[in-house]
Amino acid sequence: MNRPVLKLRRCPRRPRVLDGHPWVFAGEVERPPQDAADGHAADLVDPRGRSLGSGIYNSRSKIVWRRFARDNGAAWDEEAVCGRIDAAVARRDPSARFCRLVWSEADDLPGLVVDRYDDVLVLQALTLGVDRLLAEIVGHLRALPDVTEVILRNDAPVRRQEGLARAVSTVSGAAVPPRWFTVEGIEYRLDLTGGQKTGFYLDQREQHPAVGAMAAGRRVLDAFCHQGGFALHCAKAGAASVLALDSSAEAVEAARANAARNGLTITAEVANVFDYFTSHREARGLFDLIILDPPPFARARSALDGALRGYKELNLRALRLLSPGGILATYTCSQPVDRTLFRSVLADAARDARRSATILAEPRQPADHPVRLDFPESEYLRGYLLRAP
């Protein structure tokens, strides 16, 4: 059976796929062949006809082709996809009960994200190629050891760009109410069908206890606290005091409930973090440890300039409230803000705050969120732990 073949155009601007990137945009290819079917495999060749691999084709998406194999002719069917899922699972720690099992293009499964929460898997199908095989994928995942339920969190806005509807459902058809899970030694009441992302920030689960380990005897501020991951670990480690802030009343209530469940003492308040810093701008040395883990300020490169200004102002205000010798744990999950840019922003903030700062560590997303060298979009979480004399 002949395979559809897409051919790159001769473009003034060199397509990134020629340097190994797995995406091709609609304007980078010649008119697709008539036998190219949305959601199915197609081969890609360069303008001279040389092979560039196999990918999922979708004429309705701006990203018209997403590579899943470097060889032309590779299959995208139940057997091949389930084999790739098994390979991805095998690369993870088999003892991990809370982790990302599949991370999209980083695992050669474009548009498939699977997170494990003990006995429950939460799946996101973000491309038509994945959605077309969803029943087969779900059946395979359901058969993994110790899995009792698979939740389909297909409510991400990006599905619209693939021509897909948005919905949340379960394989069993039964409702999955919020329940208590123990993650890194702390109990959280997680809503896996309605919470942010897939229910919890699994990408920060290693950072929560790592930062908490530095909190003993310190006055701690956990800004953008969400469910209180950093705050609770700091309280557990013996912080002198812990203040957790979030603009979401629901998040603050969750943090309070989680603290009560774990027998920990924190103060959680609904507040705009920027406004809080402004109202306390004269309170120098108010905290000994400040954690800044905001939502993304830039989801696209077009928002980068504004995001950099926001990160600078946020970290500048935090440094002004930090005591001598205090620690700032600061993060960005804005994919366009690379580590070099973020470090530059922090240097500018420290200069304007008239503080010097020493890098203690440069945390990043955990190993179960793998980063591919040829796919910068697979890396989005970056951080710095700084000590300010």
N, C-alpha and C positions, 0 to 999 in steps of 0.2 A: 504494500500500500504506500503510495507517495505521500510525503509529508508537505504541508504548506511551508513555503520558504519566504521569509521577509528579508528584504535587502536594504541595507543602510544607504541613505542618500549621500552624495558628496556635499558636505555641509561646510560653510566657512568656519564654523566653530566645531572643533573636534568632539564627537560624541564620547561621553565617558565610558561607554561600553567597550570601546577599543582599548581602554586601560584597565579593564577587568570589572568595571561596575556592572551590577546585574540588571539595570533598568535601561529601557529605551523609550523615548517619548515619541508621540505620534508624528511630530514634525521631522523626526530623524530618519524615517523610513520612506521608501518609495511606496506607490500604491500597493496595498496588500493583495495577494492573490485571491481569486474568488473562492477558493476552497478553504481559506482561513476561517475557522469557527471560533467565536468568542468562548473563552473558558477552556479551550483545548490547547494542546501543544503545537508549537510551530518552531521551525529552525530559523536561525539568523545567520546571514552572511554579510561580509563587508562589501564595499563597492566593487571590489575585484573578485567577489565570489568565494572568499575564504571563510571557513566555518568559524562561528562565534558562539555556538552552543544551542541548547534547547531551552525554550521558555514558554510561559503561559501567555497566550494572546488574548487581548480584549480591546476591540475597536471602540468601545464606549468609554474607555479610561484614557486620561492624559498619558499615563504610563501604559503604552500599548503592548509592551512585551517585558516579562520578568523572567530572568534566567533561573533555572533550577538545576542545570547540568552544563558542563563545559563542552560536552560532545554533542554533535548533532544527532538526531534520531533517538534520543533518550525518551523513555515512556513517561507519560503522566496519566496513570490509571491507578486502580485500587491497589494492585500489587506493588507498584513502584512507590506510591505515596505512603502506604503503610510500612514499607521497608525503610523509608526515610524517617518515619516517626520512630520506629524501633531503634534506628541508629542514633537519633537525637536523644532518646531516653537513655540509651546505653552510655552516652557521654556525660550524663549527670551522676551525681552521687546517689547510689542506690538506697542509702539510708535516709536521704532527705525527704521529709514529709511535707515540707512547704518550699516550693521552688518552681521555677519556670522549666517545663519539660520541652517545649518547642518554641523557638524564637525566630519565626518567619524566615526571611532570606538568609539569616545567619546559620540556619539549619537546612538550607536549600529547600525550604517549603514556603514559598512566597505567599504571605497573607494568612498563615496559620500560626496562632499563638495559643499555647496551652499552659495553664498554671495549675499546680497541684496544691490543694488545701487538704492535707491528710487523706481522707477517703473520697474526696470530691475533686473532680477536675472541672475547671472553667475554661471554655474554649471560645476563641474569637475567630470567625471566618471573615477575612477582610478583602478577599479577592474572589472573582467569579470562578477561577479555576479550583479554588478550595471549596467554595460553596457547592459547586456541581457534584463534588464527591463527598459531600458532608455526611450522608447516611453511612457510607462505607467507613469514613474516618471515625465517626462516632462509635460505630460498632466495634472497631479495632481498639479504640481507647477504653471502651467499656469493659473489654476483656483483660485489661492490664490488672496485675495483682492488687487486691485490696481497694479497688475502685467500686463505690456503691452508687455514684451518681455522676452524670456529666451535665453541666449547665452550659447552655449556648448563649453567651453574651454577645449576640449579634446586633448590638445597639450603637456601635461606633459610627459617627458621622461619615467616616471615610468609605463606608459601604455604598453610600449614595454615588460616589465617584466611579464605582464599579457597576452601577446600574442595579444595585441590590437593595431590597427592603430591609428595614431595621426592626428587630424583635428580640425578645428575651424568652427563652423556654428551657425546659428540662427534658432529658431523655425519657424519664419515667412518666412525665406528664404531671407529676405531683409538685405542689408548691414546696420551695425550700426556704423555710423561715430563717431569720438570723439565728446563729448559734455560737457557742463559745469554742474557740480554738486556742491552743497553747502554741505560741510562736516565740522561739528563742527564750523560753522560760517565763513569758508573760501571757496571761489570758486576755483575749480580745473577743468581743461579740461582733462577729463579722456578718455582713449582709452580702452574700455572694451574687445575688441576683439584682441588687439595686445600688450597691456601694460604688464608689469611684474605682476606675480601672476595672480590675477583676475582683475587687473586694478588699484589697489591702495593698500597700506598697511593698511588695515582695523584694523589689530591687534595693530597698534600704534596710532589709531585715538584719544584715550583718553590721551595718553602721549603728543601729540602735544600741546594742550592748557595747560596741567599741567606744562610742562617745560616752555612754553611761559609765564606763570604767574610769573616766577622768573626772567624774562629778563629785566624788566624796568630799564633803565639807564645803562645797561651792554653792553660791547663789546662782541658780540656773534660770535662763529664759529659753523656752522652746517656742519659737515663732513659727506660725503656720503649722500648728501641732497635729492637725488631722485627728487621728484616733489616739494620739498621745504616745506614739512609739518611743521617741527620744525622751520625753518627759518621764514616762514610767520607768524606763531603765535608769535614768538619773536618780529618781527617787529611791529605787531599789538599791542603788549603789551607795546611798547615804548622803545625798545632797543636803545642804543646809536648808534650802528652800527651792521649790520648783514652780515657776509661773508658766502656764501654757496658754498661748493665744491662737485664736483662729477667727476668721470672719464668719464662718459657718456655725450657727447655733447648734445644728445637728452634730457637727464634729466635736464641738465643745462638750455637749451632753454625752457623747460616746466616750470621750476621754475621761470625764468624771465617773461614768459607770465602770469603765475599765479599771480606773484607780481603786474604786470601792471594791470591786471583785477581787483585786490582788492585794487588798489591805495596804495600799500605798497612799501617801498624802501628797497631793498636788493642788495648786490653785489654777483652775481653768476658767478663762474669761473670753467672751465674745468681743473681738476688737479688730479693727483694721491695723495691721502691724505698722504701716507707714505713719498713721495718725498717732499710734501709741508712742512711737519714737519721737515724733514732733512734740507731743505733750510732755515728754520727759527729757527734752534735749539738754536741760541744765543739770540733770541727775548723773553727773559723771561718776563712773565706778560703781554703778548700781548692780551690775552682775559680774560674776566671775567666769561664767560659761554661757555663751549665747549660741543657739543653734538656729540657722536660717535655712529652711528647706521649703522654699516657695513653689507654687505651681509654675508651669512654664510661662515665661514672659514672651517667648517667641516660638511659635509653632512653624513659622515659615521664615525664610531668609529676608523677606520684605519687611518683617517686623524687627530685624536685628538691631538697628540703631536705637530704637526706643527701648528695647530690652536691655541693651548695655547701659543706657542711662539709668534705667530702673535698678539694675543690679548694683551699680556704683552707689546710688543714693541709699539703697537699703543697707549695704555693707558699711558705708560711711557713718550712717546713724548708729549702727550697732557698735562700731568701734568706739564711738564717743561715749557709749554707756558701759564699756568694758573696763573692768578694774585693771590696774597695773599687774602684769603677769597673767592676765586672763586669757581664756581660750575662745576663739571664734571657730565654730564648725559651720562652714557655709557651702551650699550646694547649688547647682543649676541642673535642671532637667530639660532645658531648652536645647534641642539638638543642634541648631545653628551656632550656638555659643560654644566654640571648641575650647580646649584647655588653655591654649595660648591667649585667646581673647579674655577668658575668665580671669586668668592670672593678671593680665594687664589691668583689668577693671579693679581687681582687688588692690593692686599696687597704687592705682590712682586714688582709691578710697582711703587707703592708709596714709598717703601723702596729705590729702586734704584734711584728714582727721588729726594730722600731726602725730601719728603713731608709727613706729617701726613695727614690723611683724616678721616672725620666723615661721617657716613652713615645717610643721610637725609630720604631716602625712598628706598624701594626695589620693584620697579614696575614689573609687570608681564603681561601676555596676558589677555585681558578683559574676562568678564564672558561669552560672547557669543562664546569664544574659550575654552570650558570647558576642564579641566584637570582631567583625571581619575587616582585615586591612583594606580590602578593595570596596568596602561598603560602609562609608562613614555614617550613614543613617542608622546603622545598627548600634552606634554608641550615642547615648544621649545624657547619661548621668555622670556628672563630674563634681568633684568637691575638693576643698582644701581645709585642713585643720591648721589653724594659725595661733601662735602665741604672741601676744602684744605686750611688751615690757611697759 
